[in-house]
Amino acid sequence: MKLIVAIIKPFKLDDVREALNAIGVLGLTVTDVKGFGRQKGQTEIYRGAEYQTNFIAKSKLEVAVPSALADRAVEAIRQAANTGKIGDGKIFVLDLEQAMRIRTGETGEGVL
């Protein structure tokens, strides 16, 4: 099993969810986060005054998938989240050693 963590632009969230549903990924977790990479923040205007923000709002997705589906899920996220501009985000893939459904105690890929 794999855990896919993706940091994307918030307005691309629905597109990514639909792309994952299309390949059979039924669940995901979303967290609103702030951060920066190469963008180094952005300049905003508030009440006529310009100021620099160091952190940019992003959405963090966490998706657990069977290993056989991981490459397709990563590509679906990449295509759906891509705008072609700086700050599109990152995708990380980690090995997921174990998963358990709390209600039944079931373990393994069946809980995904």
Helices and strands as residue ranges (DSSP letters): E 2-8, G 10-12, H 13-22, E 29-35, E 42-46, E 49-53, E 56-65, G 67-69, H 70-81, E 89-95, G 109-111
